[in-house]
């Protein structure tokens, strides 16, 4: 029987082989890659939620401005122009329109499809932004207002 320097017998299973260590490191690296992919996806969703939250807040703000201005009999044109500039600066590829529209959930950023009709004076506040980083504003938030 072979013995080591401490006078103990050497057995066949005395330690981990290099293959076992490589297999363990491979499994660990796959787990870490999955974890980092999950983290990346979470960051993308958080960015999307932040943009949607900004759009909802901006639409509610414009609705209040519009309600106040129309209630006072004043023209909302200057406020709408300033607000559209704010949307363009605060959302990626942001575009917005405020108009009278009988079918507010149609249209795209380049052609908002404001028909100028509706029951009474239904105002539509439409906001588009780029949610998938392709440069095209396709995500839409719509608020309607009847002053």
C-alpha angles and dihedrals in degrees: 000000000000120000132194128229092282091054093251122137117257112230129197093247098050098135149345117298124227090252092056091050091050092049091050092049091048092053091047092050092050090051092050091048090053091048093051091049089052090050091050092050090049091054091051091052092048090053090050092049091049091053092048091048091051091049093049092048093047092049092050090048091052091047090056092046091048093048091051096046095046091045089055091047093245127137114257094204098105093045091049092051092051091046093050089053090051091051091051090053099042103045129051107259086350119186129172142180135186115200147136106271134166092198105038099172096067133083137055132246094269094044110026094185097224105173098186092229136098142124103304108326106328109179120204123206107198125185127182129186140168108261100168100046096243094123095249122106105230106143112091135200117190129190123179127206134192106191 
